[in-house]
Amino acid sequence: MAENVLQMKDVTMQFGGVVAVNNLSLEVNKGEIVSLIGPNGAGKTTAFNVVTGVYAPTNGSVSFNGTEIVENFPRGKMKKMYAGLHYGDYKKHLEPTPDKITKMGIARTFQNIRLWRSQTVFNNVLIAKHLRRTSNVFTATFRLNRKEEDRQREETSELLKILDLYDVRDELCTSLPYGLQRRLEIARALATNPSLLLLDEPAAGMNPQETAELTDFIRRIRDDFKLTVFMIEHHMDLVMDISDRIYVLNFGALIASGTPEQVQNNPEVISAYLGESED
């Protein structure tokens, strides 16, 4: 039986009267590459923001490695405004911040690259490693954390070598070609030592060659780092080539799930992407 890493259950995210994600339930199993696809505005990034603590869901729960980490239910004015399902099924209020969720082992990249623009390639990755630091103000002031600092610098160098970024380690991150900036953002996420990696449109803005290289790169890091990958992507060639399973959202609701072949031939998916033909 597959080991479940991520589970979203009955998740609804409502902003005022707008339901951005509507009763979403899905699972991602250990070692899989699972894609979440759908037209623009379908609610994909909102779903990622719920998993990573950017938003507290209006209703529903998120579990990681079998432990519930997020739960919420309609409160305040939302009690009357709530337009989703499963009202009253959830009672707890669990709302960890993004840094706490990252420490649990969930890392992410963003649709728009968010590197530390004034820092070098090396420092972008090293700063991310500070999430796992055990030092405090006292030990840092008197350099009592030197061994830990040296170890993290060595780990950063090793990670950059593995990901073919070591030769540009001293360059300002903004001087890199676009494809390498994307790779660096993934490297920074890996520096937090995740077991689940969320990629939000990693191929956005890439040409076909860069996209093909990224496809191989994602497979390699999944295998080398023993990761589970949950990905949003619009490049259908990449999605169909790399995904073990696919979930499809449209207007915030799940309309299909299955293998790439099953999803590719699903009439609802075809309609969502291409529109209905008029008789």
MIMARTOR-398650 format. One line per 5 residues: number of its first residue (from 1); their letters; for each residue x, y, z of N, C-alpha, C. Coordinates in steps of 0.02 Angstrom, whole numbers, plus 32768, in hexadecimal, padded with zeros to 4 digits. Layout:
NUM) a) X Y Z X Y Z X Y Z ~ ... .
// end
This chain:
1) maenv) 802A 7FC4 8000 8000 8000 8000 802C 803E 8000 ~ 8019 8070 7FD6 8041 80AD 7FD0 8040 80D4 8012 ~ 807A 80F0 8022 8080 8119 805F 806D 8161 8050 ~ 803A 8179 8072 8021 81BD 8065 804D 81F1 8086 ~ 8063 8223 805E 808C 825A 8078 8061 8298 8084 .
6) lqmkd) 8039 82AA 8053 800F 82E5 8059 7FC6 82D3 804C ~ 7F9A 82ED 8076 7F52 82E4 806C 7F2F 8326 8079 ~ 7F09 833C 8047 7EDC 8375 8050 7E95 8358 8052 ~ 7E70 836B 8085 7E2D 834E 808E 7DF9 8385 8094 ~ 7DCB 8386 8064 7D91 83B4 8065 7DA7 83FD 806C .
11) vtmqf) 7DDF 840F 804D 7DF9 8453 8055 7DD2 8485 802A ~ 7DB7 84B7 804B 7D97 84EF 802A 7DB9 852F 803F ~ 7DCB 8559 800E 7DE9 859A 801C 7DBD 85D0 7FFE ~ 7D9C 85F6 802A 7D6C 8628 8014 7D83 866D 8029 ~ 7D84 869C 7FF9 7D96 86E1 8006 7D56 870B 7FFF .
16) ggvva) 7D39 8720 8036 7CF9 8742 8031 7CC5 8714 8012 ~ 7CA8 872A 7FDA 7C77 8700 7FB8 7C95 86D6 7F81 ~ 7CD7 86D9 7F77 7CF8 86B4 7F41 7D17 8674 7F5C ~ 7D03 863C 7F3F 7D1E 85FB 7F53 7D56 85EA 7F22 ~ 7D95 85F1 7F3A 7DCF 85E6 7F0F 7DE0 859C 7F09 .
21) vnnls) 7DD7 8577 7F40 7DE1 852E 7F40 7DA3 8510 7F61 ~ 7D85 84E0 7F40 7D43 84C8 7F54 7D45 847D 7F63 ~ 7D48 846D 7FA5 7D42 8427 7FBB 7D76 83FA 7F9A ~ 7DB5 840E 7F9E 7DEB 83E8 7F7E 7E06 83B1 7FAB ~ 7E05 8374 7F92 7E25 833C 7FB4 7E54 831A 7F84 .
26) levnk) 7E92 830D 7F9A 7EC3 82EB 7F71 7EF8 82CC 7F9D ~ 7F1F 829E 7F7F 7F55 827D 7FA2 7F93 827B 7F76 ~ 7FCD 8281 7F96 800D 8279 7F75 8034 8244 7F9C ~ 8049 8210 7F79 806A 81D8 7F9A 80B6 81DD 7F96 ~ 80D7 81BB 7FC3 8120 81BF 7FC9 8142 81AD 7F87 .
31) geivs) 8171 81D7 7F72 8199 81CA 7F36 8178 81DD 7EF5 ~ 8139 81F3 7EF7 8116 8205 7EBA 8129 824C 7EA2 ~ 811E 8256 7E62 811A 829A 7E45 80D2 82A3 7E30 ~ 80AF 82CF 7E54 8068 82DA 7E47 805F 8322 7E31 ~ 8037 832C 7DFC 802C 836F 7DE1 7FE5 8386 7DEF .
36) ligpn) 7FDF 83C6 7DFB 7F9F 83E7 7E03 7F98 8418 7DC9 ~ 7F68 840D 7D9D 7F62 8436 7D62 7F1D 8454 7D5E ~ 7F14 8483 7D30 7ED4 84A4 7D25 7EDF 84E7 7D04 ~ 7EAB 8504 7CE8 7EB1 8546 7CC9 7EC7 857B 7CFA ~ 7EDC 85B5 7CE1 7EED 85ED 7D0C 7EB1 85FE 7D38 .
41) gagkt) 7EBF 860B 7D79 7E8A 861D 7DA7 7E63 85E2 7DC3 ~ 7E7C 85A5 7DB6 7E58 8569 7DCD 7E5F 855D 7E18 ~ 7E90 857E 7E39 7E99 8575 7E81 7ED7 854D 7E94 ~ 7F03 8540 7E64 7F3D 8514 7E70 7F6D 8533 7EA4 ~ 7F82 8570 7E98 7FB2 8590 7EC7 7F91 859C 7F0B .
46) tafnv) 7F50 85AA 7F0B 7F2C 85B0 7F4B 7F30 856F 7F73 ~ 7F29 8537 7F50 7F2F 84F6 7F72 7F75 84ED 7F8F ~ 7FA9 8500 7F69 7FED 84FD 7F83 7FF5 852B 7FC0 ~ 7FD7 8566 7FBE 7FDC 8595 7FF6 7FBC 857A 8035 ~ 7F88 8552 802D 7F69 8532 8067 7F98 84FE 8085 .
51) vtgvy) 7FB7 84D4 805B 7FE5 84A0 8072 8020 84BF 8097 ~ 8039 84F7 807F 8077 8514 809A 806B 8549 80CF ~ 802D 8553 80E5 8020 8580 811C 8019 85C9 810A ~ 801A 85DA 80C9 800F 861F 80B5 7FC7 8634 80C4 ~ 7F99 8606 80B5 7F52 8610 80C5 7F3B 85DA 80F6 .
56) aptng) 7F10 85EC 8124 7EEB 85BA 814A 7EAC 85AB 8123 ~ 7E9C 856C 8116 7E60 855D 80EE 7E22 8574 8114 ~ 7DEE 8584 80EE 7DAF 8595 810E 7D90 8558 8130 ~ 7D9B 851E 8111 7D82 84E0 812D 7DAD 84A7 8113 ~ 7DB3 8471 813A 7DD8 8437 8124 7E1A 842E 8148 .
61) svsfn) 7E41 83FD 8131 7E7F 83EC 8154 7EB6 83D6 8123 ~ 7EF3 83DA 813B 7F2E 83C3 8117 7F56 8397 8146 ~ 7F6A 835C 812E 7F94 832F 8155 7FD6 8322 8131 ~ 800B 831B 8157 804E 830E 813D 806C 82D3 8161 ~ 807D 829F 813B 8098 8261 8158 806A 8245 818F .
66) gteiv) 802A 8249 8182 7FF9 822B 81AF 7FE5 8256 81EB ~ 8003 8291 81F2 7FF2 82BD 8229 7FCF 82FC 820F ~ 7F97 830C 822C 7F74 8348 8217 7F9B 8386 822B ~ 7FAA 83B1 81FB 7FD1 83ED 8209 7FA9 842D 8200 ~ 7F73 842A 81DA 7F48 8465 81CE 7F00 8450 81D4 .
71) enfpr) 7ED8 8477 81F6 7E90 846D 81F8 7E6E 84B0 8208 ~ 7E35 84BA 81EA 7E0F 84F6 81FA 7DC5 84EB 81EA ~ 7D9C 851A 8200 7D54 8517 81F4 7D3B 855F 81F0 ~ 7D01 856A 81D1 7CE7 85AE 81CA 7CDC 85CF 820D ~ 7CF7 860B 8215 7CF0 8630 8254 7CDE 8678 8246 .
76) gkmkk) 7CC6 869B 8279 7CB4 86E1 8272 7C7F 86EC 823D ~ 7C8A 871E 8212 7C5A 872E 81DD 7C53 86F5 81AB ~ 7C88 86CC 81A5 7C88 8696 8174 7C54 8661 8185 ~ 7C3D 865D 81C4 7C09 862D 81D5 7BCB 8635 81AA ~ 7BBA 8674 819D 7B7E 8681 8174 7B8F 8682 8129 .
81) myagl) 7BCD 8694 8118 7BDF 869C 80D1 7BF6 865B 80B1 ~ 7C07 862A 80DA 7C27 85ED 80C0 7BFB 85CB 808B ~ 7C1B 85BD 8051 7BF7 85A1 8018 7C0F 855B 8006 ~ 7C3E 8540 802E 7C5A 84FE 801F 7C33 84C6 8041 ~ 7C4F 848A 8039 7C31 844F 8057 7C51 843F 809B .
86) hygdy) 7C35 840C 80BD 7C51 83F1 80FB 7C52 8424 8134 ~ 7C21 8450 8134 7C1B 847F 816C 7C0D 8457 81AC ~ 7C33 8463 81E0 7C2A 8442 8220 7C52 8402 8228 ~ 7C73 83EB 81F3 7C9A 83AD 81F8 7CDD 83B7 821A ~ 7CF6 83F5 821A 7D38 8404 8235 7D31 8432 8271 .
91) kkhle) 7D56 8423 82A6 7D4D 8447 82E6 7D8C 846A 82FE ~ 7DC7 8454 82E5 7E06 846E 82FF 7E1F 84A9 82D6 ~ 7E4B 84CF 82F6 7E6B 8507 82D4 7EB7 84FD 82D9 ~ 7ED3 84DF 82A4 7F1C 84D5 82A0 7F35 8500 8266 ~ 7F60 8531 8276 7F77 8560 8244 7FC2 856F 824C .
96) ptpdk) 7FED 853E 823E 8035 854B 8244 804D 857C 820F ~ 807F 85A3 8221 809B 85D3 81F2 80C7 85B0 81BE ~ 80D6 85D0 8185 80FE 85B0 8151 8142 8596 8169 ~ 8163 85BA 8196 81A4 85A3 81AE 819E 8562 81D5 ~ 8168 855C 81FC 815E 851E 8222 814F 84E3 81F4 .
101) itkmg) 8129 84F0 81BF 811A 84BB 818F 8159 84A6 816A ~ 8183 84D7 815A 81C3 84C7 8139 81EE 849B 8167 ~ 81EF 84AA 81A7 8216 8482 81D6 81FB 843B 81DB ~ 81BA 8432 81CE 819D 83EF 81CF 81B7 83C4 8195 ~ 81CE 83E5 815F 81E9 83C0 8126 81C5 83CC 80E5 .
106) iartf) 81A2 8405 80E0 8180 8418 80A2 81A1 8458 8088 ~ 81BD 8456 804C 81DC 8491 802E 81BA 84A0 7FEC ~ 81C0 84DF 7FD6 819E 84F2 7F98 81C7 8524 7F70 ~ 81B7 8528 7F30 81CE 855F 7F06 8190 8587 7EF1 ~ 819B 85BE 7ECE 8164 85EB 7EBF 815D 85F5 7E73 .
111) qnirl) 8121 8609 7E5F 8113 8616 7E19 8140 864C 7DFE ~ 8149 8681 7E24 8179 86B6 7E13 81B7 86AC 7E3E ~ 81F0 86A8 7E1F 822E 8698 7E43 8239 86CA 7E7C ~ 8246 86AF 7EB8 824F 86DA 7EF3 8293 86CC 7F14 ~ 82C7 86D8 7EEF 830A 86D2 7F0A 831C 8712 7F31 .
116) wrsqt) 834E 870D 7F5D 8368 8748 7F7E 8396 876B 7F4C ~ 837C 879F 7F2D 839C 87BC 7EF1 83E0 87DB 7EFF ~ 83EC 87F1 7F3C 842C 8812 7F4B 8461 87E0 7F61 ~ 8450 87A0 7F63 847E 876D 7F7C 849A 8741 7F44 ~ 84D3 8723 7F52 84F2 86F5 7F22 84CB 86B3 7F21 .
121) vfnnv) 84DB 868A 7EF0 84BF 8647 7EEC 84CB 8621 7F2C ~ 8509 8623 7F44 851C 85FE 7F81 84F3 8616 7FBC ~ 84ED 8657 7FC5 84CA 8671 8000 847F 8664 7FFD ~ 8462 8662 7FC1 841C 8651 7FBC 840D 860C 7FDA ~ 843A 85DD 7FCE 8430 859A 7FE8 8443 8596 8031 .
126) liakh) 847A 85B7 8044 8491 85B6 8089 845D 85D4 80B9 ~ 843F 860C 80A5 840D 862C 80CF 83D2 85FD 80DC ~ 83BE 85D7 80A8 8387 85A7 80B0 839A 8572 80E3 ~ 83D9 855F 80E7 83EF 852D 8117 83E9 8545 815F ~ 83E7 8587 8168 83E2 85A1 81AC 83A2 858C 81CF .
131) lrrts) 8371 8576 81A8 8332 855D 81C6 8341 8525 81F8 ~ 8375 84FD 81EA 8385 84C4 8215 83BA 84D5 8249 ~ 83CC 8513 824F 8400 8525 8280 83E7 851B 82C7 ~ 8416 850A 82F3 8406 8503 833A 8424 853D 8363 ~ 8447 856B 8343 8468 85A1 8367 8435 85D6 837D .
136) nvfta) 8449 8600 83AD 8421 8638 83C4 844B 8676 83C4 ~ 8430 86AD 83DE 8455 86EC 83DE 8497 86E6 8404 ~ 8496 86C4 843D 84D2 86BE 8466 8509 8697 8442 ~ 84F7 865C 8427 852A 8633 8406 8543 8653 83C6 ~ 8518 8678 83A4 852D 869A 8366 855B 86D4 8376 .
141) tfrln) 854C 86FA 83AB 8575 8733 83BD 85BD 871F 83CF ~ 85C4 86E8 83F3 8606 86D2 8409 8623 869B 83DD ~ 8603 8691 83A2 861C 8661 8370 8621 861B 838C ~ 85F4 8609 83BA 85F4 85C6 83D5 85D2 8595 83A6 ~ 85B6 85B0 8371 8593 8586 8340 85BE 857A 8302 .
146) rkeed) 85FF 8583 8308 862A 8580 82CD 8629 853C 82AB ~ 8626 8507 82D2 8625 84C4 82B4 85E6 84BA 828A ~ 85AE 84D0 82A5 856F 84CA 8280 8571 84F5 8241 ~ 858C 8531 8246 8591 855D 820D 85BD 853E 81D7 ~ 85F6 8523 81EB 8623 8503 81BB 8601 84C8 8199 .
151) rqree) 85DC 84A1 81C1 85BA 8467 81A4 8586 847C 8171 ~ 8561 84B1 8180 852E 84C8 8151 854D 84E4 8112 ~ 8586 8503 8117 85A8 851C 80DC 85C0 84E2 80B0 ~ 85D9 84AD 80D1 85EE 8472 80AB 85B3 8450 8089 ~ 857B 844C 80AC 853E 842E 808F 8524 8457 8055 .
156) tsell) 852A 8499 805B 8514 84C5 8024 853F 84BA 7FE6 ~ 8581 84B5 7FF0 85AE 84A8 7FB8 859E 8466 7F97 ~ 8592 8433 7FBF 8583 83F0 7FA4 8541 83F1 7F7D ~ 850F 8413 7F97 84CF 8417 7F74 84D6 843A 7F31 ~ 84FC 8470 7F30 8507 8494 7EF1 852C 8469 7EBE .
161) kildl) 855A 8440 7ED6 857E 8412 7EA9 854E 83DF 7E8B ~ 8524 83C2 7EB5 84F4 838F 7E9E 84C5 83AC 7E6A ~ 84B2 83EB 7E72 8480 840A 7E46 84A1 8433 7E0E ~ 84E2 842A 7E05 8506 844B 7DCE 8503 8497 7DD2 ~ 8507 84B2 7E0F 8507 84FA 7E19 8546 8513 7E3C .
166) ydvrd) 8574 84E6 7E49 85AF 84F9 7E70 85DC 852A 7E4B ~ 85E0 8524 7E09 860C 8550 7DE2 85F4 8598 7DE3 ~ 85B4 85A4 7DF3 859A 85E8 7DF4 858A 85FE 7E3C ~ 85A7 85DC 7E6D 8595 85E7 7EB3 85A1 862F 7ECA ~ 85D4 8651 7EAD 85E4 8695 7EC3 85C3 86CB 7E9A .
171) elcts) 859A 86B8 7E6B 8578 86E9 7E41 8538 8701 7E63 ~ 8527 8740 7E55 84E7 875A 7E6D 84AF 8732 7E4C ~ 847E 871F 7E73 844B 86F1 7E58 8426 870F 7E1B ~ 841E 8751 7E1A 83FA 8771 7DE3 8422 8772 7DA3 ~ 8462 8761 7DA6 848B 875F 7D69 8484 871C 7D44 .
176) lpygl) 8464 86EC 7D63 845D 86AA 7D45 8429 86AB 7D0E ~ 8431 867F 7CDB 83FB 8675 7CAB 83BC 865E 7CCE ~ 8383 8669 7CAE 8342 865C 7CCE 833D 8613 7CE5 ~ 8352 85E4 7CBB 834E 859D 7CCD 8375 858C 7D0B ~ 83B0 85AB 7D13 83D9 859E 7D4E 83BC 85C0 7D8C .
181) qrrle) 839A 85F8 7D83 8378 8616 7DBC 8341 85E8 7DD7 ~ 831E 85C8 7DA9 82EB 8597 7DBE 830C 855D 7DE3 ~ 8344 8546 7DC9 8367 850E 7DEA 837F 8524 7E2F ~ 8397 8562 7E35 83AF 857B 7E75 8376 857F 7EA7 ~ 833B 8593 7E91 8302 8596 7EBF 82F1 8551 7EDA .
186) iaral) 82F7 851E 7EAF 82EC 84DA 7EC6 8323 84C4 7EF6 ~ 8361 84D8 7EE7 8399 84C9 7F14 838E 84E7 7F59 ~ 8375 8524 7F5A 8367 8546 7F9A 8332 8520 7FC1 ~ 82FF 8508 7F9E 82CB 84E0 7FC0 82E9 849F 7FDB ~ 8314 847F 7FB5 8333 8440 7FCB 8360 844B 8008 .
191) atnps) 837B 8488 800F 83A7 8496 8048 8382 8492 808B ~ 8340 8495 808A 831A 848F 80C9 830E 8446 80DC ~ 8329 8418 80B4 8325 83D0 80C2 82DC 83B7 80C3 ~ 82B7 83C1 808D 8271 83AC 808C 826A 8362 8079 ~ 8230 8346 8088 821E 8305 806C 81E7 830D 8038 .
196) lllld) 81C4 8347 803A 8191 8358 8008 81A3 839B 7FE9 ~ 81A9 839C 7FA6 81BC 83D9 7F82 8181 83EF 7F57 ~ 816A 842D 7F61 8135 844A 7F39 8153 847A 7F06 ~ 8145 846E 7EC7 8160 8498 7E90 8125 84BC 7E6E ~ 8126 84FE 7E71 80F0 8526 7E53 8107 8540 7E10 .
201) epaag) 80F1 851F 7DDB 8102 8530 7D96 814D 8538 7D8B ~ 8173 8503 7D98 81BC 8508 7D91 81D4 8516 7D49 ~ 81AB 8505 7D17 81BF 8510 7CD1 81A6 8551 7CB4 ~ 8187 857B 7CDD 816C 85BB 7CC4 81A3 85E5 7CA5 ~ 8199 85FC 7C68 81C9 8627 7C47 8203 8604 7C26 .
206) mnpqe) 8204 85C1 7C28 823B 859C 7C0B 822F 858A 7BC2 ~ 8265 8586 7B9C 8260 856F 7B57 825E 8522 7B57 ~ 8250 8503 7B1D 824A 84B9 7B1B 8287 8494 7B34 ~ 82C3 84AD 7B24 82FF 848A 7B3B 8306 848F 7B87 ~ 82F9 84CA 7BA3 82FD 84D3 7BEC 82C8 84A7 7C0E .
211) taelt) 828D 84A2 7BEF 8258 8479 7C0C 826C 842F 7C0D ~ 828B 8418 7BD7 82A1 83D2 7BD4 82D7 83C5 7C09 ~ 8304 83F5 7C12 8339 83ED 7C45 831A 83ED 7C8B ~ 82E7 8417 7C95 82C6 841A 7CD6 82A3 83D7 7CE5 ~ 8285 83B9 7CB3 8263 8379 7CBC 8293 8345 7CD7 .
216) dfirr) 82CE 8340 7CB8 8301 8311 7CCF 8319 8324 7D16 ~ 831F 8365 7D22 8337 837E 7D62 8308 836B 7D9B ~ 82C7 8373 7D90 8296 8362 7DC3 8297 8317 7DD2 ~ 829B 82EE 7D9E 82A1 82A6 7DA9 82DF 8295 7DD2 ~ 8316 82B6 7DC1 8355 82A7 7DE3 8352 82B9 7E2D .
221) irddf) 8338 82F5 7E3D 8337 8308 7E84 8305 82DD 7EAA ~ 82CE 82C8 7E89 829F 829B 7EAA 82C2 825B 7EBF ~ 82EA 823F 7E92 830C 8200 7EA0 8348 820A 7ED0 ~ 8371 823D 7EC2 83AE 8246 7EE9 83A0 825B 7F31 ~ 836C 8284 7F3B 835D 829E 7F7D 8322 8279 7F9E .
226) kltvf) 830A 8244 7F7C 82D3 821B 7F96 8297 8247 7FA9 ~ 8282 8270 7F79 824D 82A0 7F84 820B 8288 7F6A ~ 81D6 82A7 7F83 8194 82A5 7F64 8188 82EA 7F47 ~ 816F 82EE 7F0A 8167 832E 7EE8 811E 833A 7ED7 ~ 8105 8375 7EE8 80C2 838C 7ED8 80CA 83CC 7EB0 .
231) miehh) 80B0 83CD 7E73 80C2 8401 7E43 8085 8420 7E21 ~ 8086 8462 7E1A 8058 8486 7DEF 807D 8496 7DAE ~ 805D 8489 7D76 807F 8497 7D37 804D 849F 7CFE ~ 805E 84CD 7CD0 8035 84D8 7C94 8053 84B7 7C56 ~ 8093 84A5 7C58 80B3 8484 7C1F 809C 843C 7C1E .
236) mdlvm) 806D 842D 7BF2 804E 83EB 7BF2 807F 83B4 7BDD ~ 80AF 83C4 7BB2 80E1 8391 7B9F 8108 837A 7BDC ~ 811B 83AA 7C07 813F 839A 7C44 8113 8372 7C73 ~ 80D5 8389 7C7C 80A7 8368 7CAA 809A 831F 7C95 ~ 808B 8315 7C56 807B 82D1 7C3E 80B9 82A4 7C3F .
241) disdr) 80F3 82C1 7C37 8130 8299 7C35 8147 8283 7C7B ~ 813D 82AE 7CAC 815E 82A3 7CED 812F 828B 7D24 ~ 80EE 8295 7D1C 80BF 8289 7D54 80AD 8240 7D5C ~ 80AB 8229 7D9A 808E 81E7 7DA9 8042 81EC 7DA9 ~ 8029 8222 7DC7 7FE1 822F 7DC7 7FD5 827A 7DC0 .
246) iyvln) 7F97 828B 7DAC 7F85 82D1 7DA0 7F41 82DE 7DBE ~ 7F3A 8319 7DDE 7EFA 8333 7DF4 7EEB 8371 7DCA ~ 7EAB 8379 7DB8 7E97 83B2 7D8E 7E63 83DC 7DB3 ~ 7E71 841D 7DB9 7E43 844D 7DD7 7E24 8479 7DA1 ~ 7DE6 848B 7DAB 7DC5 84BD 7D81 7D94 84E4 7DAC .
251) fgali) 7D9C 8527 7DAD 7D74 8552 7DD8 7D75 8539 7E21 ~ 7DB1 8524 7E37 7DBB 8511 7E7C 7DA7 84CB 7E8F ~ 7D86 84A7 7E61 7D6D 8464 7E71 7D94 842F 7E4B ~ 7D9B 83F5 7E6A 7DBC 83BD 7E4A 7D8D 839E 7E16 ~ 7DA4 839B 7DD7 7D7A 837F 7DA2 7D94 833C 7D88 .
256) asgtp) 7DD4 832B 7D97 7DEF 82EC 7D7E 7E2F 82DC 7DA3 ~ 7E40 829C 7DA6 7E80 8285 7DC1 7E90 8241 7DA3 ~ 7ED0 8232 7DA2 7EE4 81F1 7D87 7F29 81F4 7D67 ~ 7F39 81C2 7D40 7F79 81C0 7D1D 7F78 81F4 7CE5 ~ 7FB3 8205 7CCA 7FB3 8234 7C92 7F86 8220 7C59 .
261) eqvqn) 7F85 81E0 7C48 7F5B 81C9 7C10 7F11 81D2 7C20 ~ 7EFE 81C1 7C5E 7EB8 81C8 7C71 7EA2 8211 7C6F ~ 7ECC 823D 7C89 7EBB 8284 7C8B 7EB9 82A2 7C45 ~ 7EE9 828E 7C1C 7EEE 82A9 7BD8 7EB0 829A 7BAE ~ 7E90 8262 7BBD 7E56 824D 7B96 7E13 825B 7BB8 .
266) npevi) 7E16 8280 7BF0 7DD9 828F 7C16 7DB2 82C8 7BF4 ~ 7D73 82BD 7BE2 7D4C 82F1 7BC0 7D46 8333 7BE7 ~ 7D40 832E 7C2A 7D3A 836B 7C52 7D7A 8394 7C50 ~ 7DB3 8371 7C4F 7DF3 8394 7C4B 7DFB 83B6 7C07 ~ 7DE9 8392 7BD3 7DED 83AE 7B90 7DC1 83EC 7B8A .
271) saylg) 7D85 83E8 7BA7 7D57 8421 7BA5 7D72 845C 7BCC ~ 7D90 844F 7C07 7DAA 8485 7C31 7DE3 84AB 7C0E ~ 7E0C 8486 7BE9 7E45 84A6 7BC8 7E34 84C3 7B84 ~ 7E08 84A2 7B5F 7DFB 84B5 7B19 7DB7 84D6 7B10 ~ 7D8A 84CD 7B41 7D47 84E9 7B3B 7D19 84BB 7B16 .
276) esed) 7CD9 84C4 7B21 7CA6 849B 7AFF 7C9C 84B4 7AB8 ~ 7C93 8485 7A8A 7C83 8499 7A46 7C39 84AB 7A41 ~ 7C2A 84DD 7A19 7BE5 84F3 7A11 7BC7 84D0 79D6 ~ 7B8B 84B3 79E0 7B68 8491 79A8 7B45 84C4 797C .
// end
